[in-house]
Amino acid sequence: MIRESRAALRYALFDLDGTLIDSTDLIVTSYEHTYRAHGRLVNSEQIRAALGMPLQDTLAQHFRGNELRDAMSTYLDYNLARHDEAVRQMAGVAELVRRLRNGGLRLGVVTSKLRESARRGLTLCNLDGVFEVVVAKEDTARHKPESDPLLYALAALDAEAGEAAYVGDSPLDVEAADGAGVRSIAALWRPVSENAFSARQPDAYARTPAEAADILEAWRDGREFGLREEHLQGA
């Protein structure tokens, strides 16, 4: 899909889990443990489909009241106890970030995680201090797929939507980007299939962080890079 030409890109915003840091397996196993512990049958495919939503919103699909509170506690106890040993650097991300910064783009993170957990993950993966803004769950009342967190990041950076792009590994990220009026890149290096985005098509797909850098730099330089039946580079 090719969208209307926009201003040259100046800002690159990123989802955290599964995009900048390798934490997806930990998140999935934390949900699996929580559902088992509280007598719910939820398979891994259902869990993965909800990735990107805040913890409370995800668990509220299966729990109410005190049960929801207890399930959140179970998840956090399990997740945080294993966090530092389970979270890994995402191959190619350090190079992506360095390349974009050296190329003059301003960078931010927009995540549904709590701020403390988000900063902990960034520090573990040697990405702390790299991003000008980190928007976390506490910053907005509504969360992805709503556009509020991205709009918050744009305001914090004094950025126009047409000058920004959001990179994420979930259709929820694309939906939030569409709502905020920013370009979107589906990060497929988690890995995740293009088919997952069939109902919500991004402006471009990137199978590696290096491909994401190519796309973002093309947009920075005022060149279109989007989707038709084939990828269009530098039209």
C-alpha positions as CSV (number, residue, x, y, z in Angstrom):
1,M,0.0,0.0,0.0
2,I,1.3,3.4,-1.0
3,R,0.0,6.3,1.0
4,E,0.1,10.0,0.2
5,S,3.6,11.6,0.2
6,R,4.4,13.1,3.5
7,A,7.0,15.4,5.0
8,A,10.5,14.1,5.3
9,L,10.9,11.9,8.4
10,R,12.5,13.4,11.4
11,Y,11.3,11.1,14.2
12,A,11.4,7.3,14.7
13,L,9.3,5.8,17.5
14,F,9.5,2.2,18.5
15,D,7.5,-0.4,20.4
16,L,9.6,-2.2,23.0
17,D,8.8,-5.9,23.5
18,G,9.5,-7.9,20.4
19,T,10.8,-4.9,18.6
20,L,13.7,-3.4,20.5
21,I,14.2,-6.2,23.1
22,D,13.8,-9.9,22.9
23,S,11.2,-10.5,25.6
24,T,8.3,-12.2,23.8
25,D,8.9,-15.7,25.1
26,L,9.0,-14.4,28.7
27,I,5.8,-12.6,28.2
28,V,4.0,-15.6,26.7
29,T,5.2,-18.0,29.4
30,S,4.2,-15.5,32.1
31,Y,0.7,-15.4,30.7
32,E,0.6,-19.2,30.3
33,H,1.6,-19.6,34.0
34,T,-1.0,-17.0,35.1
35,Y,-3.8,-18.7,33.2
36,R,-2.9,-22.1,34.5
37,A,-2.6,-20.9,38.0
38,H,-6.0,-19.4,37.9
39,G,-7.8,-22.2,36.1
40,R,-8.2,-20.6,32.6
41,L,-7.6,-22.3,29.3
42,V,-6.0,-19.9,27.0
43,N,-3.6,-21.1,24.2
44,S,-0.4,-19.5,23.1
45,E,-2.0,-18.3,19.8
46,Q,-4.6,-16.4,21.7
47,I,-1.9,-15.0,24.0
48,R,0.3,-13.8,21.1
49,A,-2.7,-12.2,19.4
50,A,-3.1,-9.9,22.4
51,L,0.6,-8.9,22.7
52,G,1.0,-5.1,22.8
53,M,-1.9,-4.5,25.1
54,P,-1.4,-3.4,28.7
55,L,-1.3,-6.3,31.2
56,Q,-4.5,-5.2,33.0
57,D,-6.4,-4.9,29.7
58,T,-5.2,-8.3,28.5
59,L,-6.1,-10.1,31.8
60,A,-9.4,-8.3,32.0
61,Q,-10.6,-10.4,29.1
62,H,-10.6,-13.4,31.4
63,F,-10.8,-12.0,34.9
64,R,-12.9,-9.6,36.9
65,G,-12.7,-7.9,40.3
66,N,-10.5,-9.6,42.9
67,E,-9.7,-12.4,40.4
68,L,-8.2,-9.8,38.1
69,R,-6.1,-8.2,40.9
70,D,-4.8,-11.7,41.9
71,A,-4.0,-12.7,38.3
72,M,-2.0,-9.5,37.8
73,S,-0.1,-10.2,40.9
74,T,0.6,-13.8,39.7
75,Y,1.8,-12.5,36.4
76,L,4.1,-9.8,37.8
77,D,5.6,-12.1,40.4
78,Y,6.5,-14.7,37.8
79,N,7.6,-12.2,35.1
80,L,9.8,-10.0,37.3
81,A,11.5,-13.0,39.0
82,R,12.6,-14.2,35.6
83,H,13.0,-10.9,33.8
84,D,16.7,-10.2,34.0
85,E,17.7,-13.7,33.0
86,A,15.1,-14.1,30.2
87,V,15.3,-10.8,28.4
88,R,17.9,-10.6,25.7
89,Q,19.3,-8.1,23.2
90,M,17.5,-8.2,19.9
91,A,20.0,-9.0,17.1
92,G,20.7,-5.9,15.0
93,V,18.8,-3.4,17.1
94,A,21.9,-1.7,18.6
95,E,23.2,-1.1,15.1
96,L,19.8,0.1,14.0
97,V,19.6,2.7,16.7
98,R,23.2,3.9,16.2
99,R,22.6,4.2,12.5
100,L,19.4,6.3,12.9
101,R,20.9,8.6,15.5
102,N,24.1,9.1,13.4
103,G,21.7,9.9,10.5
104,G,20.0,12.7,12.4
105,L,16.7,11.1,13.4
106,R,15.3,11.7,16.8
107,L,14.2,8.6,18.6
108,G,11.5,7.5,21.1
109,V,9.9,4.5,22.7
110,V,6.1,4.0,23.0
111,T,5.2,0.9,25.1
112,S,2.2,-0.4,27.1
113,K,4.6,-1.6,29.8
114,L,5.0,0.1,33.2
115,R,7.8,2.6,33.2
116,E,10.0,0.7,35.7
117,S,9.8,-2.5,33.6
118,A,10.4,-0.6,30.4
119,R,13.5,1.1,31.7
120,R,14.7,-2.1,33.2
121,G,14.5,-3.9,29.8
122,L,16.2,-1.0,28.0
123,T,19.1,-1.0,30.6
124,L,19.5,-4.8,30.3
125,C,19.8,-4.5,26.5
126,N,22.2,-1.5,26.7
127,L,19.7,0.9,25.2
128,D,19.2,3.2,28.2
129,G,19.8,6.8,27.5
130,V,19.4,6.4,23.8
131,F,15.8,7.6,23.4
132,E,14.7,11.2,24.0
133,V,11.3,10.1,25.2
134,V,10.0,6.8,26.7
135,V,6.2,6.7,26.8
136,A,4.9,4.1,29.3
137,K,1.6,2.9,30.6
138,E,1.4,5.5,33.3
139,D,1.5,8.4,30.8
140,T,-1.9,8.0,29.2
141,A,-5.4,6.8,30.3
142,R,-5.9,4.9,27.0
143,H,-3.4,2.6,25.5
144,K,-2.7,0.7,22.2
145,P,-4.5,0.1,19.9
146,E,-5.7,3.7,20.8
147,S,-3.4,6.4,19.4
148,D,-3.1,8.3,22.7
149,P,0.4,7.0,23.6
150,L,1.8,8.0,20.2
151,L,0.1,11.4,20.3
152,Y,1.7,11.9,23.8
153,A,5.1,11.1,22.3
154,L,4.6,13.5,19.4
155,A,3.7,16.3,21.9
156,A,6.7,15.5,24.1
157,L,9.0,15.8,21.0
158,D,7.1,18.8,19.6
159,A,6.7,16.7,16.4
160,E,4.2,16.7,13.6
161,A,2.6,13.4,12.8
162,G,3.6,13.6,9.2
163,E,7.3,13.7,10.3
164,A,7.1,10.5,12.4
165,A,7.0,6.8,12.0
166,Y,6.3,4.0,14.4
167,V,7.9,0.6,14.3
168,G,6.2,-2.4,16.0
169,D,5.7,-6.1,15.9
170,S,1.9,-6.2,16.3
171,P,-1.2,-5.1,14.3
172,L,-2.1,-3.1,17.4
173,D,1.0,-1.0,16.7
174,V,-0.2,-0.3,13.2
175,E,-3.7,0.5,14.4
176,A,-2.3,3.0,16.9
177,A,-0.1,4.6,14.2
178,D,-3.0,4.9,11.8
179,G,-5.0,6.7,14.5
180,A,-2.1,9.1,15.2
181,G,-1.5,9.8,11.6
182,V,2.1,8.5,11.6
183,R,3.7,6.1,9.2
184,S,4.1,2.5,10.3
185,I,6.6,-0.3,9.8
186,A,5.7,-3.9,10.8
187,A,8.8,-5.4,12.5
188,L,8.9,-9.1,11.4
189,W,12.1,-10.0,13.2
190,R,10.4,-11.3,16.4
191,P,9.6,-13.4,14.3
192,V,6.0,-12.7,13.2
193,S,4.3,-13.4,9.9
194,E,3.1,-10.8,7.4
195,N,-0.2,-12.6,7.6
196,A,-0.7,-11.3,11.1
197,F,-1.1,-7.9,9.6
198,S,-3.7,-8.9,7.0
199,A,-6.5,-6.8,8.6
200,R,-4.3,-3.8,9.3
201,Q,-1.7,-3.2,6.7
202,P,1.4,-1.1,7.6
203,D,3.2,1.3,5.3
204,A,6.1,-1.1,5.0
205,Y,7.4,-4.4,6.4
206,A,10.9,-5.0,7.7
207,R,12.3,-8.5,8.2
208,T,15.4,-7.2,9.9
209,P,16.4,-4.1,11.9
210,A,18.7,-3.2,9.0
211,E,15.7,-3.2,6.6
212,A,13.8,-1.0,9.0
213,A,16.8,1.4,8.9
214,D,16.7,1.4,5.1
215,I,13.0,2.3,5.1
216,L,13.4,5.0,7.7
217,E,16.3,6.6,6.0
218,A,14.4,6.6,2.7
219,W,11.6,8.4,4.4
220,R,14.0,10.8,6.0
221,D,15.4,11.6,2.6
222,G,12.0,12.3,1.1
223,R,11.8,9.0,-0.8
224,E,8.8,6.8,-0.8
225,F,9.1,3.3,0.4
226,G,5.9,1.3,0.8
227,L,3.9,-1.6,-0.4
228,R,2.3,-2.7,-3.6
229,E,2.5,-6.2,-4.9
230,E,6.2,-5.8,-4.5
231,H,8.3,-3.6,-2.3
232,L,9.0,-0.2,-3.7
233,Q,12.4,1.2,-2.8
234,G,13.3,4.8,-3.4
235,A,10.7,5.7,-5.9
